[in-house]
């Protein structure tokens, strides 16, 4: 419901979720209270939202590291919304230290982007530019990781297709090997490794 922007309904469900969490002593309580704060902030109940972000951080030692970092970021975003930029910077700097301590990858791009924006808001333009560059490098790094994973996922499909295409007669397989040899020799002569994928 939060993603659908139905915040009133989301609020009803997060209240039920909180009850279940407390009843069952759920491990990742920072995640629940962070989402609670996000819903309240979306309803423009920002002061109440800050209380829940603060509550989320109280469960730092018993929650997933990514949930704690997310709470730091959402805390800062709500403070920034209220134009309390110095306080927002404090929590983002805490979040940055926590990220380095726990070696967290997820949310790092968002963290650096908001840091850059807040440094700009507070007139620290050199730091704003520095963090903008870090943000861009972080995004490029995440993009390359995603691209590498996509290629790795693709190779099994390529092998399956090749097996299907070479599963005919002996003559057909010989023909394929001859074609492959000619192809690889051509590539070697031109010093360009290419990967062709049939549709």
C-alpha positions as CSV (number, residue, x, y, z in Angstrom):
1,X,0.0,0.0,0.0
2,X,2.9,2.3,0.6
3,X,4.2,1.8,-2.9
4,X,0.7,2.4,-4.2
5,X,0.7,5.7,-2.3
6,X,-2.3,4.5,-0.3
7,X,-0.7,5.8,2.9
8,X,-3.7,5.6,5.2
9,X,-4.2,2.0,4.4
10,X,-0.5,1.4,4.8
11,X,-0.7,3.0,8.2
12,X,-3.4,0.5,9.2
13,X,-1.2,-2.4,8.1
14,X,2.0,-1.2,9.7
15,X,0.2,-0.9,13.0
16,X,-0.8,-4.6,12.7
17,X,2.8,-5.4,11.7
18,X,4.1,-3.7,14.8
19,X,1.8,-5.7,17.0
20,X,2.9,-8.9,15.4
21,X,6.6,-7.9,15.7
22,X,6.3,-7.1,19.4
23,X,4.3,-10.3,20.0
24,X,6.8,-12.6,18.3
25,X,9.9,-10.6,19.2
26,X,10.8,-10.3,15.5
27,X,14.5,-9.9,14.7
28,X,14.6,-7.0,12.3
29,X,12.6,-4.3,14.2
30,X,14.6,-1.4,12.7
31,X,13.0,-2.3,9.3
32,X,9.4,-2.1,10.7
33,X,9.9,1.2,12.6
34,X,11.7,2.7,9.6
35,X,8.8,1.9,7.3
36,X,6.4,3.2,10.0
37,X,8.3,6.5,9.9
38,X,8.2,6.7,6.1
39,X,4.4,6.2,6.1
40,X,4.0,9.0,8.7
41,X,6.2,11.3,6.8
42,X,4.3,10.6,3.6
43,X,1.2,11.7,5.6
44,X,3.0,14.9,6.6
45,X,3.2,13.7,10.2
46,X,6.9,14.4,10.2
47,X,7.5,15.0,13.9
48,X,5.9,11.6,14.6
49,X,7.9,10.1,11.9
50,X,11.2,11.3,13.5
51,X,10.2,9.4,16.7
52,X,9.9,6.2,14.8
53,X,13.2,6.6,13.0
54,X,14.8,7.2,16.3
55,X,13.1,4.1,17.6
56,X,14.4,2.1,14.6
57,X,18.0,3.1,15.5
58,X,17.5,1.9,19.0
59,X,17.4,-1.7,17.6
60,X,20.7,-1.3,15.7
61,X,22.4,-4.2,17.5
62,X,19.5,-6.6,16.8
63,X,18.6,-5.7,13.3
64,X,20.0,-6.2,9.8
65,X,22.7,-3.7,8.9
66,X,20.9,-2.6,5.7
67,X,17.7,-1.8,7.7
68,X,19.7,0.3,10.2
69,X,21.3,2.2,7.3
70,X,18.0,2.7,5.7
71,X,16.7,4.2,9.0
72,X,19.6,6.7,9.0
73,X,18.8,7.7,5.5
74,X,15.1,8.1,6.0
75,X,15.7,10.0,9.3
76,X,17.9,12.5,7.4
77,X,15.4,12.8,4.5
78,X,12.6,13.8,6.9
79,X,14.8,16.2,8.8
80,X,15.8,17.7,5.4
81,X,12.2,18.0,4.5
82,X,11.8,20.1,7.7
83,X,14.8,22.2,6.6
84,X,16.8,21.0,9.6
85,X,19.8,20.5,7.4
86,X,22.5,20.3,10.0
87,X,20.7,17.6,12.0
88,X,20.1,15.7,8.7
89,X,23.8,15.9,7.9
90,X,24.6,14.5,11.4
91,X,22.6,11.4,10.8
92,X,23.9,10.9,7.3
93,X,27.5,11.2,8.5
94,X,26.6,8.6,11.2
95,X,25.1,6.5,8.4
96,X,28.3,6.8,6.3
97,X,30.4,5.7,9.2
98,X,28.1,2.7,9.8
99,X,28.2,1.8,6.1
100,X,32.0,1.6,6.2
101,X,32.0,-0.3,9.5
102,X,29.5,-2.9,8.2
103,X,30.7,-2.9,4.6
104,X,27.2,-2.2,3.2
105,X,26.7,-1.9,-0.5
106,X,23.0,-1.4,-0.8
107,X,21.7,2.2,-0.3
108,X,25.3,3.6,-0.6
109,X,24.4,5.5,-3.8
110,X,21.4,7.1,-2.2
111,X,23.4,8.0,0.9
112,X,26.1,9.8,-1.1
113,X,23.5,11.5,-3.3
114,X,21.7,13.0,-0.3
115,X,25.0,13.9,1.4
116,X,25.9,15.9,-1.7
117,X,22.6,17.7,-1.7
118,X,22.8,18.5,2.0
119,X,26.3,19.9,1.7
120,X,25.1,22.1,-1.1
121,X,22.1,23.3,1.0
122,X,24.5,24.2,3.8
123,X,26.9,26.1,1.5
124,X,29.7,23.5,1.6
125,X,30.1,23.4,-2.1
126,X,33.5,21.7,-2.2
127,X,32.1,18.8,-0.2
128,X,28.9,18.8,-2.3
129,X,31.0,18.3,-5.4
130,X,33.2,15.7,-3.9
131,X,30.2,13.6,-2.8
132,X,28.5,14.0,-6.1
133,X,31.6,12.4,-7.7
134,X,31.5,9.6,-5.2
135,X,27.8,9.1,-5.9
136,X,28.5,8.8,-9.6
137,X,31.4,6.4,-9.1
138,X,29.2,4.3,-6.8
139,X,26.4,4.2,-9.4
140,X,28.8,3.2,-12.1
141,X,30.2,0.4,-9.9
142,X,26.7,-0.9,-9.1
143,X,25.8,-0.7,-12.8
144,X,28.9,-2.8,-13.7
145,X,28.1,-5.4,-11.1
146,X,24.6,-5.7,-12.4
147,X,25.9,-5.9,-16.0
148,X,28.4,-8.7,-15.0
149,X,25.6,-10.6,-13.3
150,X,23.4,-10.3,-16.4
151,X,26.2,-11.7,-18.6
152,X,26.8,-14.6,-16.1
153,X,23.1,-15.4,-16.1
154,X,23.1,-15.3,-19.9
155,X,25.9,-17.8,-20.5
156,X,23.9,-20.9,-19.4
157,X,21.2,-20.0,-22.0
158,X,23.9,-19.6,-24.7
159,X,25.3,-23.0,-23.9
160,X,21.8,-24.6,-24.1
161,X,21.1,-23.0,-27.4
162,X,24.5,-24.2,-28.8
163,X,23.7,-27.7,-27.5
164,X,20.3,-27.7,-29.2
165,X,21.8,-26.3,-32.5
166,X,24.5,-29.0,-32.6
167,X,22.3,-31.9,-31.6
168,X,21.7,-33.2,-35.2
169,X,23.6,-35.6,-37.4
170,X,27.4,-36.2,-37.3
171,X,27.7,-34.3,-40.6
172,X,25.9,-31.4,-39.1
173,X,28.2,-31.4,-36.1
174,X,31.3,-31.5,-38.4
175,X,29.8,-28.6,-40.3
176,X,29.3,-26.6,-37.1
177,X,32.9,-27.3,-36.0
178,X,34.3,-26.2,-39.4
179,X,32.2,-23.1,-39.2
180,X,33.3,-22.4,-35.6
181,X,36.9,-22.8,-36.6
182,X,36.6,-20.5,-39.5
183,X,34.8,-18.0,-37.3
184,X,37.4,-18.1,-34.5
185,X,40.3,-17.8,-37.0
186,X,38.5,-14.7,-38.5
187,X,38.2,-13.2,-35.0
188,X,41.8,-13.9,-34.1
189,X,43.0,-12.2,-37.3
190,X,41.1,-9.1,-36.5
191,X,41.8,-9.3,-32.7
192,X,38.2,-8.6,-31.7
193,X,36.4,-11.2,-29.5
194,X,32.7,-11.2,-30.3
195,X,29.9,-13.1,-28.8
196,X,27.0,-13.9,-31.2
197,X,23.7,-15.0,-29.8
198,X,21.0,-16.4,-32.1
199,X,17.5,-15.1,-31.6
